[in-house]
């Protein structure tokens, strides 16, 4: 898990995209060099995270507005039923800082093992 987190932290997209799928494809390509099992949108149970590496679900948001953040609670609840770990990667966050911090505190309270990486 720590190696996956470190790899995601080292990743920077080639540019800011207007659609999430571009972040998804670029990040998956980056992860595949160290984690060949990395795959896009794997279905398992009721879950369909953006990227899966073994038993780690990776959810990508970008560009990220507050409405995008609100979907993470439900996804964390579903994904953690089928996967051992979850990483949320946020690109181009366009949310007032106080609202972002309140959201992050809520995630940390209800899902303390979910790792949030803001890019």
PDB file as gemmi writes it, atoms N, CA and C in Angstrom:
CRYST1    1.000    1.000    1.000  90.00  90.00  90.00 P 1                      
ATOM      1  N   UNK A   1       0.828  -1.196   0.000  1.00  0.00           N  
ATOM      2  CA  UNK A   1       0.000   0.000   0.000  1.00  0.00           C  
ATOM      3  C   UNK A   1       0.874   1.263   0.000  1.00  0.00           C  
ATOM      4  N   UNK A   2       1.903   1.271   0.848  1.00  0.00           N  
ATOM      5  CA  UNK A   2       2.769   2.453   0.933  1.00  0.00           C  
ATOM      6  C   UNK A   2       3.497   2.713  -0.380  1.00  0.00           C  
ATOM      7  N   UNK A   3       3.855   1.641  -1.095  1.00  0.00           N  
ATOM      8  CA  UNK A   3       4.537   1.815  -2.381  1.00  0.00           C  
ATOM      9  C   UNK A   3       3.592   2.407  -3.420  1.00  0.00           C  
ATOM     10  N   UNK A   4       2.326   2.010  -3.375  1.00  0.00           N  
ATOM     11  CA  UNK A   4       1.340   2.575  -4.300  1.00  0.00           C  
ATOM     12  C   UNK A   4       1.136   4.051  -3.998  1.00  0.00           C  
ATOM     13  N   UNK A   5       1.004   4.390  -2.726  1.00  0.00           N  
ATOM     14  CA  UNK A   5       0.833   5.792  -2.319  1.00  0.00           C  
ATOM     15  C   UNK A   5       2.036   6.620  -2.794  1.00  0.00           C  
ATOM     16  N   UNK A   6       3.233   6.110  -2.564  1.00  0.00           N  
ATOM     17  CA  UNK A   6       4.444   6.835  -2.975  1.00  0.00           C  
ATOM     18  C   UNK A   6       4.473   7.044  -4.486  1.00  0.00           C  
ATOM     19  N   UNK A   7       4.072   6.032  -5.241  1.00  0.00           N  
ATOM     20  CA  UNK A   7       4.062   6.160  -6.696  1.00  0.00           C  
ATOM     21  C   UNK A   7       3.048   7.207  -7.154  1.00  0.00           C  
ATOM     22  N   UNK A   8       1.863   7.215  -6.543  1.00  0.00           N  
ATOM     23  CA  UNK A   8       0.848   8.214  -6.895  1.00  0.00           C  
ATOM     24  C   UNK A   8       1.341   9.609  -6.519  1.00  0.00           C  
ATOM     25  N   UNK A   9       1.994   9.731  -5.375  1.00  0.00           N  
ATOM     26  CA  UNK A   9       2.526  11.036  -4.966  1.00  0.00           C  
ATOM     27  C   UNK A   9       3.574  11.551  -5.950  1.00  0.00           C  
ATOM     28  N   UNK A  10       4.327  10.644  -6.566  1.00  0.00           N  
ATOM     29  CA  UNK A  10       5.361  11.032  -7.530  1.00  0.00           C  
ATOM     30  C   UNK A  10       4.793  11.365  -8.905  1.00  0.00           C  
ATOM     31  N   UNK A  11       3.530  11.054  -9.130  1.00  0.00           N  
ATOM     32  CA  UNK A  11       2.899  11.268 -10.434  1.00  0.00           C  
ATOM     33  C   UNK A  11       2.416  12.708 -10.586  1.00  0.00           C  
ATOM     34  N   UNK A  12       2.697  13.279 -11.745  1.00  0.00           N  
ATOM     35  CA  UNK A  12       2.147  14.582 -12.116  1.00  0.00           C  
ATOM     36  C   UNK A  12       1.641  14.473 -13.546  1.00  0.00           C  
ATOM     37  N   UNK A  13       0.395  14.842 -13.792  1.00  0.00           N  
ATOM     38  CA  UNK A  13      -0.142  14.727 -15.155  1.00  0.00           C  
ATOM     39  C   UNK A  13       0.592  15.677 -16.102  1.00  0.00           C  
ATOM     40  N   UNK A  14       0.570  15.323 -17.370  1.00  0.00           N  
ATOM     41  CA  UNK A  14       1.240  16.135 -18.391  1.00  0.00           C  
ATOM     42  C   UNK A  14       0.640  17.533 -18.468  1.00  0.00           C  
ATOM     43  N   UNK A  15      -0.661  17.627 -18.154  1.00  0.00           N  
ATOM     44  CA  UNK A  15      -1.336  18.926 -18.156  1.00  0.00           C  
ATOM     45  C   UNK A  15      -2.628  18.794 -17.376  1.00  0.00           C  
ATOM     46  N   UNK A  16      -3.329  19.904 -17.189  1.00  0.00           N  
ATOM     47  CA  UNK A  16      -4.654  19.865 -16.582  1.00  0.00           C  
ATOM     48  C   UNK A  16      -5.661  19.476 -17.650  1.00  0.00           C  
ATOM     49  N   UNK A  17      -6.502  18.519 -17.322  1.00  0.00           N  
ATOM     50  CA  UNK A  17      -7.496  18.030 -18.272  1.00  0.00           C  
ATOM     51  C   UNK A  17      -8.884  18.508 -17.889  1.00  0.00           C  
ATOM     52  N   UNK A  18      -9.770  18.510 -18.846  1.00  0.00           N  
ATOM     53  CA  UNK A  18     -11.168  18.890 -18.596  1.00  0.00           C  
ATOM     54  C   UNK A  18     -12.034  17.676 -18.310  1.00  0.00           C  
ATOM     55  N   UNK A  19     -11.490  16.477 -18.542  1.00  0.00           N  
ATOM     56  CA  UNK A  19     -12.243  15.249 -18.313  1.00  0.00           C  
ATOM     57  C   UNK A  19     -11.430  14.292 -17.446  1.00  0.00           C  
ATOM     58  N   UNK A  20     -12.115  13.655 -16.519  1.00  0.00           N  
ATOM     59  CA  UNK A  20     -11.497  12.745 -15.569  1.00  0.00           C  
ATOM     60  C   UNK A  20     -10.794  11.566 -16.248  1.00  0.00           C  
ATOM     61  N   UNK A  21     -11.369  11.076 -17.325  1.00  0.00           N  
ATOM     62  CA  UNK A  21     -10.809   9.872 -17.962  1.00  0.00           C  
ATOM     63  C   UNK A  21      -9.360  10.073 -18.398  1.00  0.00           C  
ATOM     64  N   UNK A  22      -8.971  11.296 -18.737  1.00  0.00           N  
ATOM     65  CA  UNK A  22      -7.585  11.549 -19.145  1.00  0.00           C  
ATOM     66  C   UNK A  22      -6.633  11.383 -17.955  1.00  0.00           C  
ATOM     67  N   UNK A  23      -7.040  11.872 -16.775  1.00  0.00           N  
ATOM     68  CA  UNK A  23      -6.235  11.648 -15.567  1.00  0.00           C  
ATOM     69  C   UNK A  23      -6.148  10.158 -15.279  1.00  0.00           C  
ATOM     70  N   UNK A  24      -7.267   9.473 -15.444  1.00  0.00           N  
ATOM     71  CA  UNK A  24      -7.344   8.042 -15.177  1.00  0.00           C  
ATOM     72  C   UNK A  24      -6.364   7.264 -16.062  1.00  0.00           C  
ATOM     73  N   UNK A  25      -6.405   7.501 -17.357  1.00  0.00           N  
ATOM     74  CA  UNK A  25      -5.534   6.775 -18.278  1.00  0.00           C  
ATOM     75  C   UNK A  25      -4.057   7.098 -18.037  1.00  0.00           C  
ATOM     76  N   UNK A  26      -3.766   8.369 -17.796  1.00  0.00           N  
ATOM     77  CA  UNK A  26      -2.369   8.750 -17.598  1.00  0.00           C  
ATOM     78  C   UNK A  26      -1.818   8.177 -16.292  1.00  0.00           C  
ATOM     79  N   UNK A  27      -2.597   8.262 -15.216  1.00  0.00           N  
ATOM     80  CA  UNK A  27      -2.152   7.702 -13.939  1.00  0.00           C  
ATOM     81  C   UNK A  27      -2.002   6.188 -14.038  1.00  0.00           C  
ATOM     82  N   UNK A  28      -2.932   5.509 -14.693  1.00  0.00           N  
ATOM     83  CA  UNK A  28      -2.825   4.059 -14.834  1.00  0.00           C  
ATOM     84  C   UNK A  28      -1.548   3.685 -15.597  1.00  0.00           C  
ATOM     85  N   UNK A  29      -1.221   4.420 -16.646  1.00  0.00           N  
ATOM     86  CA  UNK A  29       0.012   4.166 -17.381  1.00  0.00           C  
ATOM     87  C   UNK A  29       1.237   4.322 -16.495  1.00  0.00           C  
ATOM     88  N   UNK A  30       1.223   5.344 -15.656  1.00  0.00           N  
ATOM     89  CA  UNK A  30       2.319   5.595 -14.719  1.00  0.00           C  
ATOM     90  C   UNK A  30       2.442   4.440 -13.725  1.00  0.00           C  
ATOM     91  N   UNK A  31       1.326   3.994 -13.178  1.00  0.00           N  
ATOM     92  CA  UNK A  31       1.342   2.943 -12.164  1.00  0.00           C  
ATOM     93  C   UNK A  31       1.763   1.590 -12.737  1.00  0.00           C  
ATOM     94  N   UNK A  32       1.433   1.346 -13.990  1.00  0.00           N  
ATOM     95  CA  UNK A  32       1.738   0.043 -14.608  1.00  0.00           C  
ATOM     96  C   UNK A  32       3.233  -0.263 -14.632  1.00  0.00           C  
ATOM     97  N   UNK A  33       4.081   0.755 -14.660  1.00  0.00           N  
ATOM     98  CA  UNK A  33       5.521   0.493 -14.706  1.00  0.00           C  
ATOM     99  C   UNK A  33       6.010  -0.201 -13.430  1.00  0.00           C  
ATOM    100  N   UNK A  34       5.411   0.125 -12.280  1.00  0.00           N  
ATOM    101  CA  UNK A  34       5.786  -0.512 -11.015  1.00  0.00           C  
ATOM    102  C   UNK A  34       4.786  -1.573 -10.564  1.00  0.00           C  
ATOM    103  N   UNK A  35       3.568  -1.485 -11.055  1.00  0.00           N  
ATOM    104  CA  UNK A  35       2.498  -2.397 -10.652  1.00  0.00           C  
ATOM    105  C   UNK A  35       1.790  -2.915 -11.903  1.00  0.00           C  
ATOM    106  N   UNK A  36       2.369  -3.936 -12.540  1.00  0.00           N  
ATOM    107  CA  UNK A  36       1.811  -4.427 -13.807  1.00  0.00           C  
ATOM    108  C   UNK A  36       0.357  -4.880 -13.713  1.00  0.00           C  
ATOM    109  N   UNK A  37      -0.109  -5.207 -12.513  1.00  0.00           N  
ATOM    110  CA  UNK A  37      -1.505  -5.645 -12.363  1.00  0.00           C  
ATOM    111  C   UNK A  37      -2.487  -4.474 -12.364  1.00  0.00           C  
ATOM    112  N   UNK A  38      -1.985  -3.249 -12.395  1.00  0.00           N  
ATOM    113  CA  UNK A  38      -2.858  -2.072 -12.408  1.00  0.00           C  
ATOM    114  C   UNK A  38      -3.820  -2.152 -13.586  1.00  0.00           C  
ATOM    115  N   UNK A  39      -5.114  -1.967 -13.292  1.00  0.00           N  
ATOM    116  CA  UNK A  39      -6.119  -2.092 -14.337  1.00  0.00           C  
ATOM    117  C   UNK A  39      -7.204  -1.041 -14.135  1.00  0.00           C  
ATOM    118  N   UNK A  40      -7.830  -0.650 -15.231  1.00  0.00           N  
ATOM    119  CA  UNK A  40      -8.855   0.401 -15.200  1.00  0.00           C  
ATOM    120  C   UNK A  40     -10.244  -0.200 -15.055  1.00  0.00           C  
ATOM    121  N   UNK A  41     -11.035   0.411 -14.158  1.00  0.00           N  
ATOM    122  CA  UNK A  41     -12.451   0.101 -13.943  1.00  0.00           C  
ATOM    123  C   UNK A  41     -12.748  -1.390 -13.874  1.00  0.00           C  
ATOM    124  N   UNK A  42     -12.185  -2.024 -12.869  1.00  0.00           N  
ATOM    125  CA  UNK A  42     -12.430  -3.438 -12.617  1.00  0.00           C  
ATOM    126  C   UNK A  42     -13.734  -3.575 -11.838  1.00  0.00           C  
ATOM    127  N   UNK A  43     -14.584  -4.499 -12.256  1.00  0.00           N  
ATOM    128  CA  UNK A  43     -15.846  -4.752 -11.558  1.00  0.00           C  
ATOM    129  C   UNK A  43     -15.622  -5.848 -10.524  1.00  0.00           C  
ATOM    130  N   UNK A  44     -16.015  -5.579  -9.285  1.00  0.00           N  
ATOM    131  CA  UNK A  44     -15.925  -6.568  -8.222  1.00  0.00           C  
ATOM    132  C   UNK A  44     -17.086  -6.309  -7.286  1.00  0.00           C  
ATOM    133  N   UNK A  45     -17.989  -7.242  -7.166  1.00  0.00           N  
ATOM    134  CA  UNK A  45     -19.173  -7.032  -6.345  1.00  0.00           C  
ATOM    135  C   UNK A  45     -19.979  -5.876  -6.906  1.00  0.00           C  
ATOM    136  N   UNK A  46     -20.279  -4.913  -6.065  1.00  0.00           N  
ATOM    137  CA  UNK A  46     -21.023  -3.721  -6.481  1.00  0.00           C  
ATOM    138  C   UNK A  46     -20.094  -2.547  -6.752  1.00  0.00           C  
ATOM    139  N   UNK A  47     -18.797  -2.823  -6.817  1.00  0.00           N  
ATOM    140  CA  UNK A  47     -17.800  -1.766  -6.929  1.00  0.00           C  
ATOM    141  C   UNK A  47     -17.217  -1.684  -8.326  1.00  0.00           C  
ATOM    142  N   UNK A  48     -16.868  -0.462  -8.692  1.00  0.00           N  
ATOM    143  CA  UNK A  48     -16.187  -0.224  -9.968  1.00  0.00           C  
ATOM    144  C   UNK A  48     -15.256   0.980  -9.816  1.00  0.00           C  
ATOM    145  N   UNK A  49     -14.166   0.808  -9.068  1.00  0.00           N  
ATOM    146  CA  UNK A  49     -13.226   1.917  -8.913  1.00  0.00           C  
ATOM    147  C   UNK A  49     -12.548   2.242 -10.233  1.00  0.00           C  
ATOM    148  N   UNK A  50     -11.973   3.442 -10.305  1.00  0.00           N  
ATOM    149  CA  UNK A  50     -11.306   3.881 -11.535  1.00  0.00           C  
ATOM    150  C   UNK A  50     -10.093   3.014 -11.867  1.00  0.00           C  
ATOM    151  N   UNK A  51      -9.282   2.711 -10.854  1.00  0.00           N  
ATOM    152  CA  UNK A  51      -8.090   1.871 -11.039  1.00  0.00           C  
ATOM    153  C   UNK A  51      -8.030   0.888  -9.880  1.00  0.00           C  
ATOM    154  N   UNK A  52      -7.601  -0.334 -10.170  1.00  0.00           N  
ATOM    155  CA  UNK A  52      -7.420  -1.344  -9.134  1.00  0.00           C  
ATOM    156  C   UNK A  52      -6.021  -1.920  -9.258  1.00  0.00           C  
ATOM    157  N   UNK A  53      -5.336  -2.009  -8.118  1.00  0.00           N  
ATOM    158  CA  UNK A  53      -4.051  -2.704  -8.029  1.00  0.00           C  
ATOM    159  C   UNK A  53      -4.212  -3.721  -6.912  1.00  0.00           C  
ATOM    160  N   UNK A  54      -4.263  -4.983  -7.299  1.00  0.00           N  
ATOM    161  CA  UNK A  54      -4.484  -6.077  -6.361  1.00  0.00           C  
ATOM    162  C   UNK A  54      -5.750  -5.799  -5.553  1.00  0.00           C  
ATOM    163  N   UNK A  55      -5.630  -5.532  -4.257  1.00  0.00           N  
ATOM    164  CA  UNK A  55      -6.833  -5.304  -3.452  1.00  0.00           C  
ATOM    165  C   UNK A  55      -6.932  -3.845  -2.987  1.00  0.00           C  
ATOM    166  N   UNK A  56      -6.428  -2.931  -3.831  1.00  0.00           N  
ATOM    167  CA  UNK A  56      -6.471  -1.493  -3.550  1.00  0.00           C  
ATOM    168  C   UNK A  56      -7.326  -0.812  -4.626  1.00  0.00           C  
ATOM    169  N   UNK A  57      -8.377  -0.136  -4.182  1.00  0.00           N  
ATOM    170  CA  UNK A  57      -9.235   0.634  -5.092  1.00  0.00           C  
ATOM    171  C   UNK A  57      -8.726   2.068  -5.137  1.00  0.00           C  
ATOM    172  N   UNK A  58      -8.595   2.602  -6.346  1.00  0.00           N  
ATOM    173  CA  UNK A  58      -8.162   3.984  -6.514  1.00  0.00           C  
ATOM    174  C   UNK A  58      -9.281   4.741  -7.221  1.00  0.00           C  
ATOM    175  N   UNK A  59      -9.777   5.777  -6.562  1.00  0.00           N  
ATOM    176  CA  UNK A  59     -10.834   6.625  -7.126  1.00  0.00           C  
ATOM    177  C   UNK A  59     -10.207   7.950  -7.527  1.00  0.00           C  
ATOM    178  N   UNK A  60     -10.471   8.370  -8.757  1.00  0.00           N  
ATOM    179  CA  UNK A  60      -9.898   9.604  -9.297  1.00  0.00           C  
ATOM    180  C   UNK A  60     -11.015  10.623  -9.506  1.00  0.00           C  
ATOM    181  N   UNK A  61     -10.741  11.859  -9.129  1.00  0.00           N  
ATOM    182  CA  UNK A  61     -11.639  12.980  -9.417  1.00  0.00           C  
ATOM    183  C   UNK A  61     -10.808  14.088 -10.033  1.00  0.00           C  
ATOM    184  N   UNK A  62     -11.287  14.643 -11.101  1.00  0.00           N  
ATOM    185  CA  UNK A  62     -10.586  15.757 -11.714  1.00  0.00           C  
ATOM    186  C   UNK A  62     -11.224  16.127 -13.049  1.00  0.00           C  
ATOM    187  N   UNK A  63     -11.373  17.400 -13.283  1.00  0.00           N  
ATOM    188  CA  UNK A  63     -11.258  18.460 -12.287  1.00  0.00           C  
ATOM    189  C   UNK A  63     -12.286  18.247 -11.175  1.00  0.00           C  
ATOM    190  N   UNK A  64     -11.944  18.691  -9.973  1.00  0.00           N  
ATOM    191  CA  UNK A  64     -12.720  18.361  -8.784  1.00  0.00           C  
ATOM    192  C   UNK A  64     -13.481  19.572  -8.258  1.00  0.00           C  
ATOM    193  N   UNK A  65     -14.803  19.479  -8.327  1.00  0.00           N  
ATOM    194  CA  UNK A  65     -15.698  20.470  -7.715  1.00  0.00           C  
ATOM    195  C   UNK A  65     -16.291  19.843  -6.455  1.00  0.00           C  
ATOM    196  N   UNK A  66     -17.014  20.638  -5.660  1.00  0.00           N  
ATOM    197  CA  UNK A  66     -17.559  20.105  -4.411  1.00  0.00           C  
ATOM    198  C   UNK A  66     -18.515  18.950  -4.664  1.00  0.00           C  
ATOM    199  N   UNK A  67     -19.307  19.025  -5.728  1.00  0.00           N  
ATOM    200  CA  UNK A  67     -20.248  17.932  -6.025  1.00  0.00           C  
ATOM    201  C   UNK A  67     -19.499  16.622  -6.268  1.00  0.00           C  
ATOM    202  N   UNK A  68     -18.286  16.697  -6.790  1.00  0.00           N  
ATOM    203  CA  UNK A  68     -17.469  15.497  -7.004  1.00  0.00           C  
ATOM    204  C   UNK A  68     -17.015  14.909  -5.670  1.00  0.00           C  
ATOM    205  N   UNK A  69     -16.658  15.778  -4.745  1.00  0.00           N  
ATOM    206  CA  UNK A  69     -16.238  15.309  -3.427  1.00  0.00           C  
ATOM    207  C   UNK A  69     -17.373  14.585  -2.709  1.00  0.00           C  
ATOM    208  N   UNK A  70     -18.585  15.084  -2.866  1.00  0.00           N  
ATOM    209  CA  UNK A  70     -19.735  14.499  -2.177  1.00  0.00           C  
ATOM    210  C   UNK A  70     -19.970  13.038  -2.556  1.00  0.00           C  
ATOM    211  N   UNK A  71     -19.545  12.628  -3.740  1.00  0.00           N  
ATOM    212  CA  UNK A  71     -19.758  11.243  -4.170  1.00  0.00           C  
ATOM    213  C   UNK A  71     -18.801  10.261  -3.488  1.00  0.00           C  
ATOM    214  N   UNK A  72     -17.742  10.756  -2.883  1.00  0.00           N  
ATOM    215  CA  UNK A  72     -16.709   9.886  -2.316  1.00  0.00           C  
ATOM    216  C   UNK A  72     -17.230   9.090  -1.121  1.00  0.00           C  
ATOM    217  N   UNK A  73     -18.115   9.662  -0.298  1.00  0.00           N  
ATOM    218  CA  UNK A  73     -18.642   8.931   0.858  1.00  0.00           C  
ATOM    219  C   UNK A  73     -19.286   7.615   0.423  1.00  0.00           C  
ATOM    220  N   UNK A  74     -20.186   7.678  -0.542  1.00  0.00           N  
ATOM    221  CA  UNK A  74     -20.864   6.479  -1.016  1.00  0.00           C  
ATOM    222  C   UNK A  74     -19.906   5.488  -1.647  1.00  0.00           C  
ATOM    223  N   UNK A  75     -18.957   6.010  -2.405  1.00  0.00           N  
ATOM    224  CA  UNK A  75     -17.987   5.125  -3.049  1.00  0.00           C  
ATOM    225  C   UNK A  75     -17.102   4.446  -2.011  1.00  0.00           C  
ATOM    226  N   UNK A  76     -16.679   5.174  -0.995  1.00  0.00           N  
ATOM    227  CA  UNK A  76     -15.858   4.570   0.061  1.00  0.00           C  
ATOM    228  C   UNK A  76     -16.632   3.446   0.741  1.00  0.00           C  
ATOM    229  N   UNK A  77     -17.877   3.693   1.030  1.00  0.00           N  
ATOM    230  CA  UNK A  77     -18.709   2.668   1.669  1.00  0.00           C  
ATOM    231  C   UNK A  77     -18.788   1.412   0.795  1.00  0.00           C  
ATOM    232  N   UNK A  78     -19.027   1.582  -0.497  1.00  0.00           N  
ATOM    233  CA  UNK A  78     -19.136   0.430  -1.411  1.00  0.00           C  
ATOM    234  C   UNK A  78     -17.790  -0.242  -1.658  1.00  0.00           C  
ATOM    235  N   UNK A  79     -16.780   0.539  -1.974  1.00  0.00           N  
ATOM    236  CA  UNK A  79     -15.491  -0.040  -2.348  1.00  0.00           C  
ATOM    237  C   UNK A  79     -14.864  -0.816  -1.203  1.00  0.00           C  
ATOM    238  N   UNK A  80     -14.994  -0.309   0.015  1.00  0.00           N  
ATOM    239  CA  UNK A  80     -14.352  -0.969   1.152  1.00  0.00           C  
ATOM    240  C   UNK A  80     -15.050  -2.264   1.548  1.00  0.00           C  
ATOM    241  N   UNK A  81     -16.172  -2.559   0.927  1.00  0.00           N  
ATOM    242  CA  UNK A  81     -16.795  -3.870   1.109  1.00  0.00           C  
ATOM    243  C   UNK A  81     -16.103  -4.911   0.236  1.00  0.00           C  
ATOM    244  N   UNK A  82     -15.511  -4.473  -0.870  1.00  0.00           N  
ATOM    245  CA  UNK A  82     -14.896  -5.383  -1.834  1.00  0.00           C  
ATOM    246  C   UNK A  82     -13.376  -5.298  -1.893  1.00  0.00           C  
ATOM    247  N   UNK A  83     -12.796  -4.223  -1.376  1.00  0.00           N  
ATOM    248  CA  UNK A  83     -11.348  -4.013  -1.422  1.00  0.00           C  
ATOM    249  C   UNK A  83     -10.840  -3.720  -0.013  1.00  0.00           C  
ATOM    250  N   UNK A  84      -9.578  -4.068   0.231  1.00  0.00           N  
ATOM    251  CA  UNK A  84      -8.992  -3.842   1.557  1.00  0.00           C  
ATOM    252  C   UNK A  84      -8.617  -2.387   1.794  1.00  0.00           C  
ATOM    253  N   UNK A  85      -8.277  -1.668   0.725  1.00  0.00           N  
ATOM    254  CA  UNK A  85      -7.792  -0.296   0.864  1.00  0.00           C  
ATOM    255  C   UNK A  85      -8.390   0.581  -0.226  1.00  0.00           C  
ATOM    256  N   UNK A  86      -8.408   1.896   0.056  1.00  0.00           N  
ATOM    257  CA  UNK A  86      -8.898   2.851  -0.934  1.00  0.00           C  
ATOM    258  C   UNK A  86      -8.025   4.102  -0.908  1.00  0.00           C  
ATOM    259  N   UNK A  87      -7.671   4.548  -2.101  1.00  0.00           N  
ATOM    260  CA  UNK A  87      -6.936   5.799  -2.280  1.00  0.00           C  
ATOM    261  C   UNK A  87      -7.798   6.707  -3.148  1.00  0.00           C  
ATOM    262  N   UNK A  88      -7.956   7.957  -2.722  1.00  0.00           N  
ATOM    263  CA  UNK A  88      -8.677   8.958  -3.503  1.00  0.00           C  
ATOM    264  C   UNK A  88      -7.641   9.952  -4.019  1.00  0.00           C  
ATOM    265  N   UNK A  89      -7.627  10.157  -5.341  1.00  0.00           N  
ATOM    266  CA  UNK A  89      -6.679  11.092  -5.952  1.00  0.00           C  
ATOM    267  C   UNK A  89      -7.485  12.230  -6.565  1.00  0.00           C  
ATOM    268  N   UNK A  90      -7.231  13.439  -6.086  1.00  0.00           N  
ATOM    269  CA  UNK A  90      -7.971  14.623  -6.526  1.00  0.00           C  
ATOM    270  C   UNK A  90      -7.076  15.529  -7.366  1.00  0.00           C  
ATOM    271  N   UNK A  91      -7.509  15.794  -8.592  1.00  0.00           N  
ATOM    272  CA  UNK A  91      -6.782  16.685  -9.485  1.00  0.00           C  
ATOM    273  C   UNK A  91      -7.570  17.977  -9.667  1.00  0.00           C  
ATOM    274  N   UNK A  92      -6.852  19.071  -9.854  1.00  0.00           N  
ATOM    275  CA  UNK A  92      -7.461  20.375 -10.154  1.00  0.00           C  
ATOM    276  C   UNK A  92      -8.641  20.663  -9.232  1.00  0.00           C  
ATOM    277  N   UNK A  93      -8.371  20.690  -7.942  1.00  0.00           N  
ATOM    278  CA  UNK A  93      -9.427  20.924  -6.950  1.00  0.00           C  
ATOM    279  C   UNK A  93      -9.854  22.385  -7.001  1.00  0.00           C  
ATOM    280  N   UNK A  94     -11.151  22.598  -7.244  1.00  0.00           N  
ATOM    281  CA  UNK A  94     -11.723  23.942  -7.293  1.00  0.00           C  
ATOM    282  C   UNK A  94     -12.858  24.012  -6.273  1.00  0.00           C  
ATOM    283  N   UNK A  95     -12.455  24.009  -4.999  1.00  0.00           N  
ATOM    284  CA  UNK A  95     -13.386  24.011  -3.874  1.00  0.00           C  
ATOM    285  C   UNK A  95     -12.825  24.985  -2.837  1.00  0.00           C  
ATOM    286  N   UNK A  96     -13.692  25.827  -2.252  1.00  0.00           N  
ATOM    287  CA  UNK A  96     -13.190  26.700  -1.182  1.00  0.00           C  
ATOM    288  C   UNK A  96     -12.493  25.871  -0.102  1.00  0.00           C  
ATOM    289  N   UNK A  97     -11.385  26.374   0.384  1.00  0.00           N  
ATOM    290  CA  UNK A  97     -10.540  25.609   1.305  1.00  0.00           C  
ATOM    291  C   UNK A  97     -11.288  25.153   2.551  1.00  0.00           C  
ATOM    292  N   UNK A  98     -12.178  25.987   3.110  1.00  0.00           N  
ATOM    293  CA  UNK A  98     -12.904  25.576   4.313  1.00  0.00           C  
ATOM    294  C   UNK A  98     -13.854  24.419   4.020  1.00  0.00           C  
ATOM    295  N   UNK A  99     -14.503  24.431   2.861  1.00  0.00           N  
ATOM    296  CA  UNK A  99     -15.395  23.326   2.483  1.00  0.00           C  
ATOM    297  C   UNK A  99     -14.598  22.054   2.239  1.00  0.00           C  
ATOM    298  N   UNK A 100     -13.430  22.197   1.606  1.00  0.00           N  
ATOM    299  CA  UNK A 100     -12.569  21.041   1.372  1.00  0.00           C  
ATOM    300  C   UNK A 100     -12.132  20.431   2.703  1.00  0.00           C  
ATOM    301  N   UNK A 101     -11.677  21.260   3.634  1.00  0.00           N  
ATOM    302  CA  UNK A 101     -11.211  20.764   4.935  1.00  0.00           C  
ATOM    303  C   UNK A 101     -12.343  20.088   5.703  1.00  0.00           C  
ATOM    304  N   UNK A 102     -13.556  20.651   5.672  1.00  0.00           N  
ATOM    305  CA  UNK A 102     -14.709  20.016   6.333  1.00  0.00           C  
ATOM    306  C   UNK A 102     -15.007  18.657   5.721  1.00  0.00           C  
ATOM    307  N   UNK A 103     -14.953  18.585   4.403  1.00  0.00           N  
ATOM    308  CA  UNK A 103     -15.186  17.314   3.708  1.00  0.00           C  
ATOM    309  C   UNK A 103     -14.127  16.285   4.116  1.00  0.00           C  
ATOM    310  N   UNK A 104     -12.868  16.707   4.099  1.00  0.00           N  
ATOM    311  CA  UNK A 104     -11.769  15.806   4.436  1.00  0.00           C  
ATOM    312  C   UNK A 104     -11.883  15.302   5.870  1.00  0.00           C  
ATOM    313  N   UNK A 105     -12.264  16.169   6.787  1.00  0.00           N  
ATOM    314  CA  UNK A 105     -12.466  15.749   8.179  1.00  0.00           C  
ATOM    315  C   UNK A 105     -13.562  14.689   8.273  1.00  0.00           C  
ATOM    316  N   UNK A 106     -14.636  14.866   7.510  1.00  0.00           N  
ATOM    317  CA  UNK A 106     -15.716  13.885   7.500  1.00  0.00           C  
ATOM    318  C   UNK A 106     -15.256  12.541   6.980  1.00  0.00           C  
ATOM    319  N   UNK A 107     -14.511  12.553   5.889  1.00  0.00           N  
ATOM    320  CA  UNK A 107     -13.973  11.296   5.343  1.00  0.00           C  
ATOM    321  C   UNK A 107     -13.076  10.630   6.376  1.00  0.00           C  
ATOM    322  N   UNK A 108     -12.177  11.402   6.970  1.00  0.00           N  
ATOM    323  CA  UNK A 108     -11.254  10.842   7.964  1.00  0.00           C  
ATOM    324  C   UNK A 108     -11.988  10.283   9.170  1.00  0.00           C  
ATOM    325  N   UNK A 109     -13.108  10.901   9.546  1.00  0.00           N  
ATOM    326  CA  UNK A 109     -13.877  10.428  10.695  1.00  0.00           C  
ATOM    327  C   UNK A 109     -14.573   9.100  10.383  1.00  0.00           C  
ATOM    328  N   UNK A 110     -15.230   9.011   9.247  1.00  0.00           N  
ATOM    329  CA  UNK A 110     -16.006   7.818   8.908  1.00  0.00           C  
ATOM    330  C   UNK A 110     -15.178   6.727   8.234  1.00  0.00           C  
ATOM    331  N   UNK A 111     -14.146   7.114   7.534  1.00  0.00           N  
ATOM    332  CA  UNK A 111     -13.297   6.157   6.809  1.00  0.00           C  
ATOM    333  C   UNK A 111     -11.827   6.493   7.081  1.00  0.00           C  
ATOM    334  N   UNK A 112     -11.355   6.242   8.288  1.00  0.00           N  
ATOM    335  CA  UNK A 112      -9.992   6.671   8.665  1.00  0.00           C  
ATOM    336  C   UNK A 112      -8.876   6.032   7.842  1.00  0.00           C  
ATOM    337  N   UNK A 113      -9.145   4.919   7.177  1.00  0.00           N  
ATOM    338  CA  UNK A 113      -8.110   4.246   6.408  1.00  0.00           C  
ATOM    339  C   UNK A 113      -8.070   4.679   4.947  1.00  0.00           C  
ATOM    340  N   UNK A 114      -9.011   5.540   4.529  1.00  0.00           N  
ATOM    341  CA  UNK A 114      -8.999   6.036   3.156  1.00  0.00           C  
ATOM    342  C   UNK A 114      -7.920   7.111   3.043  1.00  0.00           C  
ATOM    343  N   UNK A 115      -7.039   6.934   2.067  1.00  0.00           N  
ATOM    344  CA  UNK A 115      -5.943   7.881   1.843  1.00  0.00           C  
ATOM    345  C   UNK A 115      -6.386   8.885   0.776  1.00  0.00           C  
ATOM    346  N   UNK A 116      -6.270  10.172   1.089  1.00  0.00           N  
ATOM    347  CA  UNK A 116      -6.648  11.233   0.159  1.00  0.00           C  
ATOM    348  C   UNK A 116      -5.375  11.932  -0.309  1.00  0.00           C  
ATOM    349  N   UNK A 117      -5.182  11.950  -1.625  1.00  0.00           N  
ATOM    350  CA  UNK A 117      -4.004  12.615  -2.200  1.00  0.00           C  
ATOM    351  C   UNK A 117      -4.499  13.728  -3.120  1.00  0.00           C  
ATOM    352  N   UNK A 118      -4.119  14.929  -2.783  1.00  0.00           N  
ATOM    353  CA  UNK A 118      -4.526  16.109  -3.580  1.00  0.00           C  
ATOM    354  C   UNK A 118      -3.378  16.514  -4.479  1.00  0.00           C  
ATOM    355  N   UNK A 119      -3.629  16.519  -5.780  1.00  0.00           N  
ATOM    356  CA  UNK A 119      -2.581  16.822  -6.755  1.00  0.00           C  
ATOM    357  C   UNK A 119      -2.778  18.214  -7.335  1.00  0.00           C  
TER     358      UNK A 119                                                      
END                                                                             
